[in-house]
Amino acid sequence: MPAFPVSIMQLDKQWLEEALNCNISSFQIEPLGEGIGIIGLVTRITLVGKNCPKSLIAKFQSPSPENRAIAHLFKMYEREVQFYTQVLEEVPIRAPKCFHASFDPDSKAFILLLEDLQGYRSGDQVVGCTIDECQQVIDTMAALHRSTWQPDHLTDIIHHNTDFQIQGMIEGFTAGWPLVTEKFSHLIDSQTALKANNLPDHIERLLDQIMAGPLCIAHGDMRLDNFMFGSDHVALVDFQALCKSAPEHDLAYFLSQSPSQFVLDDRDWVAYYHQQLTSQGNPYPLQLCRERYRYCTLYFLCYAVIICSALDTGNERGKKLGETLLGNALISIENLDGFSLLT
C-alpha cells in the first residue's frame, strides 16, 4: 500500500501536518470534481492552523476504473508528479507551488498538494483570448522551452512518440472520425473528410518528422483551459501530458485550436515565438520551426477528433467547444495546406 492517502477519505490531520510541516487545527475538503482533460479527482482543502496555507488544491487518481486505466496507459499521474519534482525548479514560468508530491509505481496512485491560485481567471477555449493574452501565453511557452532545451539530463521524462502514444492516436482517430463527421457535418466538407480519412496511416511518420530535431520539455496539453490569467501574467496548470517533444508541439496545439482568427491575424505568431525561443542564443532556424509547426498542426487534428467524439453535443458548451477546436484546427490545416503532407 502507498505510504500516502490515495483518496479524499484517507486524508487526515496527522498526514497533512507532516506533509505541510505545520500545525493544523481543522480542515475541510471541497471536491471540485472531474474536468475535461484532468482524468483525476481535484479537491480544495481549506485549513485553519499555524504556518499553513489558508487553502490548497489536492489531486488524486480518478475514482473511475475507466479513467484510471487511460491515465495509467499514458502515464498521466506519473508525468505530473515528474513536473513538480524534476522540472518546476528549472523553469522561469508561473505554475502552482507544490507543497507535496507522491507517486507509487506499483499501484500508480498519486497525490499532489498544490497552491490554490486564488485571484486568477481560468482560460476558456470557447471564449478565446485577447491579443495581449495570446502574447502572454506564447511568452510563457517560449520560456518553458528555451529553459529546457535539449533536456537529455531529465531521463525519466518520456518522449512523445512512444508506442502507446502512436497506437492511441491511431485507434482514437479511427474510432472518432466517423462520429465527428456526423456530429459536426457543417464544419467538414466532402473533400476534407476524404483527405482526413488517411490520417491514421501517417501518424507514425508525422511523429518521426516532428521529433527529428532539437527537443525540449513540452507541456503537452497547451490549450486555453490550462492557463490561469493574472493581472499581468499567466500561470500554467495540469501537466499530465508532460513529455520531451518538438518546441512546436505546444505552439501548434495552442495556436491551431485556441485563439480566434482575429487574434491569429494580428501578427506572424510563429516568427514571434521563434524570436522569444532563440532570444538567449539557442541556435534554431526559423524555417525548421515553420516546417515542424506545419507537421504538428496536422498531427493535432487527432486530438481535436478524439475530444470532439467524446463531447456531449446536446450540452451547449460541449457543442461550442467542439465547434471551436475542430473548426479552428481545420482552418489552420487548410491555411498551411497541411493535408498535402499525407501524399
C-alpha positions in Angstrom: 0.0 0.0 0.0 1.2 3.5 -0.7 2.5 5.5 2.3 0.3 8.4 1.5 -3.5 9.0 1.1 -4.9 7.8 -2.2 -8.4 9.2 -1.8 -10.2 12.0 0.0 -11.4 9.6 2.6 -7.8 8.8 3.6 -6.8 12.4 4.3 -6.2 13.1 8.0 -4.8 15.8 10.1 -1.6 14.0 11.1 -0.6 13.2 7.5 -1.4 16.8 6.3 0.7 18.3 9.2 3.7 16.1 8.3 3.3 16.8 4.5 2.9 20.6 5.1 5.2 20.9 8.1 2.7 22.9 10.1 0.2 22.7 12.9 -3.4 22.3 11.8 -6.4 23.0 14.0 -9.0 21.9 11.5 -9.5 21.4 7.7 -12.4 21.0 5.3 -12.5 19.3 1.9 -14.4 20.5 -1.0 -14.5 18.2 -4.0 -14.1 20.1 -7.3 -15.0 17.1 -9.4 -13.5 15.8 -12.7 -12.9 18.2 -15.5 -12.1 18.0 -19.2 -8.6 16.7 -19.7 -7.9 16.1 -16.0 -8.8 12.4 -15.6 -8.4 12.7 -11.9 -10.1 13.9 -8.8 -9.4 17.5 -7.8 -10.3 18.9 -4.4 -9.8 22.1 -2.5 -8.7 21.9 1.1 -9.4 24.8 3.5 -7.1 24.8 6.5 -7.0 26.5 9.9 -3.8 26.4 11.8 -0.3 27.8 12.3 2.1 28.3 9.4 -0.2 26.5 6.9 -1.7 27.9 3.7 -5.4 29.0 4.0 -6.3 26.7 1.2 -4.6 24.4 -1.3 -5.6 22.0 -4.2 -5.2 18.3 -3.7 -5.2 16.0 -6.7 -5.8 12.2 -6.6 -6.3 9.4 -9.1 -9.7 9.1 -10.6 -12.3 7.0 -8.7 -13.4 5.7 -12.1 -11.7 2.5 -13.2 -12.1 3.5 -16.9 -10.4 6.9 -16.3 -7.6 5.4 -14.2 -6.9 2.9 -17.0 -6.5 5.7 -19.5 -4.3 7.7 -17.1 -2.1 4.6 -16.4 -1.7 3.8 -20.1 -0.5 7.3 -20.9 1.4 7.6 -17.5 -0.5 10.8 -16.8 -0.2 10.8 -13.0 3.5 9.9 -13.1 4.2 12.7 -15.6 2.5 15.4 -13.5 4.5 14.4 -10.4 7.7 14.5 -12.5 7.0 18.1 -13.5 6.6 19.2 -9.9 9.6 17.2 -8.6 12.0 17.4 -11.5 11.2 20.3 -13.8 9.4 23.2 -12.0 12.6 24.5 -10.2 14.4 24.7 -13.6 11.9 26.8 -15.5 11.1 30.5 -15.2 7.3 30.1 -15.6 4.4 30.7 -13.2 2.9 27.4 -12.1 1.3 26.4 -8.8 3.7 25.9 -5.9 4.0 22.3 -4.9 3.7 21.5 -1.2 3.9 17.7 -1.6 4.1 15.2 -4.4 4.0 11.4 -4.1 3.6 8.6 -6.7 3.5 4.9 -6.1 5.0 2.9 -9.1 3.2 -0.3 -8.2 -0.4 0.9 -7.8 0.1 4.1 -9.9 -1.7 6.1 -7.2 -0.5 9.7 -6.6 -1.2 12.7 -4.5 -0.3 16.4 -5.2 -0.8 19.2 -2.8 -0.6 22.4 -4.8 -1.0 26.1 -4.4 -4.6 27.3 -4.7 -4.3 30.0 -7.4 -6.8 32.5 -5.9 -7.3 35.7 -7.8 -6.7 34.2 -11.2 -9.2 33.8 -14.0 -9.4 30.5 -15.8 -8.9 30.4 -19.5 -11.7 29.2 -21.7 -11.2 27.7 -25.1 -14.8 28.6 -26.1 -14.5 32.2 -25.1 -11.0 32.6 -26.6 -8.3 35.1 -25.7 -7.3 38.6 -26.5 -4.2 39.5 -28.5 -2.4 40.5 -25.3 -3.3 37.2 -23.6 -2.1 35.3 -26.6 1.2 37.0 -26.3 1.4 36.2 -22.6 0.7 32.6 -23.4 3.4 32.4 -26.1 5.9 34.2 -23.9 5.3 31.6 -21.1 5.6 28.8 -23.7 8.9 30.1 -25.1 10.3 30.5 -21.6 9.5 26.9 -20.8 11.0 25.6 -24.0 14.2 27.6 -24.1 15.0 26.8 -20.4 14.6 23.1 -21.1 16.3 23.0 -24.5 17.8 19.5 -25.3 16.8 18.1 -21.9 18.9 14.9 -22.0 19.5 15.1 -18.3 15.8 14.6 -17.5 16.0 10.9 -18.2 12.7 10.0 -16.5 10.5 12.1 -18.8 9.3 10.2 -21.8 9.5 11.2 -25.5 6.1 12.0 -27.1 6.4 9.3 -29.9 6.0 6.3 -27.6 4.4 3.2 -29.0 1.3 3.7 -26.7 1.0 7.3 -27.9 1.1 6.3 -31.6 -1.3 3.5 -31.1 -3.6 5.6 -29.0 -3.8 8.3 -31.7 -4.4 5.8 -34.5 -7.2 4.0 -32.6 -8.7 7.2 -31.2 -8.9 8.9 -34.6 -10.1 5.8 -36.4 -13.0 5.4 -33.9 -13.7 9.1 -33.6 -13.6 10.4 -37.1 -16.9 8.8 -38.3 -18.7 10.2 -35.2 -17.2 13.7 -35.7 -18.1 13.9 -39.3 -21.7 13.2 -38.3 -21.8 15.4 -35.2 -20.0 18.4 -36.9 -21.0 17.8 -40.6 -21.5 21.6 -41.0 -17.7 22.1 -40.5 -16.4 19.2 -42.7 -16.9 19.2 -46.5 -16.6 16.1 -48.5 -13.0 16.9 -49.7 -11.8 17.4 -46.1 -13.5 14.2 -45.0 -11.8 12.3 -47.8 -8.3 13.7 -47.1 -8.5 13.2 -43.3 -9.6 9.6 -43.7 -6.0 8.7 -44.4 -4.5 10.4 -41.3 -4.1 7.3 -39.2 -1.9 5.7 -41.8 0.5 8.6 -41.4 0.6 9.3 -37.7 3.9 7.4 -37.1 5.6 9.2 -40.0 4.3 12.5 -38.8 5.7 12.0 -35.4 9.0 10.9 -36.8 9.2 14.2 -38.6 8.1 16.2 -35.5 10.7 14.5 -33.3 13.5 14.8 -35.8 15.3 17.8 -34.4 16.0 19.7 -31.2 13.7 18.7 -28.4 12.5 20.5 -25.2 10.2 19.8 -22.4 6.6 20.3 -23.7 3.6 20.8 -21.5 1.7 18.6 -24.0 -1.8 20.0 -23.4 -1.4 23.7 -24.1 -4.9 25.0 -24.6 -6.6 27.9 -23.0 -8.4 25.8 -20.4 -5.0 25.1 -18.9 -4.0 28.7 -18.4 -4.8 30.9 -15.4 -4.8 34.6 -16.1 -3.5 37.1 -13.6 -3.4 40.9 -13.9 -0.2 41.0 -15.8 0.9 37.3 -16.4 -0.4 33.8 -16.8 0.1 30.6 -14.8 0.2 27.2 -16.4 -1.5 24.2 -14.8 -2.2 20.5 -15.5 1.0 18.8 -16.5 -0.4 15.3 -17.1 0.9 15.2 -20.7 4.4 16.4 -19.9 6.9 15.0 -22.4 10.0 15.6 -24.5 8.9 16.8 -27.9 9.5 19.4 -30.5 9.0 23.0 -29.3 6.3 23.4 -32.0 4.3 20.7 -30.2 2.9 23.2 -27.7 2.9 26.1 -30.2 0.8 24.3 -32.8 -1.6 22.8 -30.4 -2.3 26.2 -28.9 -2.4 28.4 -32.0 -4.3 25.9 -34.2 -7.2 25.3 -31.8 -7.5 28.1 -29.1 -7.2 31.7 -30.5 -9.8 33.2 -32.9 -8.9 34.1 -36.4 -8.9 37.8 -35.4 -6.1 37.1 -32.9 -4.2 34.9 -35.3 -4.2 37.6 -37.9 -2.6 40.2 -35.6 0.9 39.0 -36.4 3.1 36.2 -37.5 2.9 34.3 -34.2 5.3 31.5 -35.3 8.0 34.2 -36.0 7.2 35.9 -32.7 7.5 32.6 -30.8 10.8 31.8 -32.6 12.2 35.2 -31.7 11.4 34.6 -28.0 12.7 31.0 -28.1 16.0 32.0 -29.5 16.4 35.2 -27.5 19.1 33.8 -25.3 21.2 32.2 -28.1 19.6 28.8 -28.8 20.7 28.1 -32.5 17.5 27.1 -34.2 16.5 28.1 -37.8 13.1 29.8 -38.3 12.5 27.7 -41.4 12.8 24.4 -39.4 10.4 25.9 -36.8 7.9 26.6 -39.6 8.2 23.1 -41.0 7.8 21.3 -37.7 4.9 23.7 -36.9 3.1 22.5 -40.1 3.5 18.9 -39.2 2.4 19.4 -35.6 -0.7 21.3 -36.8 -1.8 18.4 -38.9 -1.0 15.9 -36.2 -3.1 17.7 -33.6 -6.2 17.1 -35.7 -6.1 13.7 -33.9 -6.6 15.5 -30.5 -9.5 17.5 -31.8 -11.2 14.5 -33.2 -10.7 12.4 -30.1 -12.0 15.2 -27.9 -14.9 16.0 -30.1 -16.0 12.4 -30.5 -16.5 12.2 -26.7 -18.3 15.6 -26.3 -22.0 15.7 -25.4 -23.2 18.0 -28.2 -26.6 18.1 -26.6 -24.9 20.2 -24.0 -24.5 23.8 -25.3 -20.9 24.3 -24.1 -19.9 20.9 -25.4 -21.2 21.8 -28.8 -19.5 25.2 -28.8 -16.2 23.6 -27.6 -16.3 21.1 -30.4 -17.1 23.7 -33.0 -14.3 25.9 -31.7 -11.4 23.4 -31.5 -12.4 21.4 -34.6 -13.3 24.4 -36.7 -10.1 26.2 -35.7 -8.0 23.1 -36.4 -9.4 22.5 -39.9 -9.0 26.2 -40.8 -5.4 26.1 -39.6 -4.6 23.0 -41.6 -6.2 24.5 -44.7 -4.2 27.7 -44.3 -1.0 25.6 -44.2 -2.0 23.2 -46.9 -1.5 20.6 -44.2 -3.3 17.7 -45.9 -0.7 17.7 -48.7 1.7 16.2 -46.1 -0.3 13.0 -46.4 0.6 12.5 -50.0 
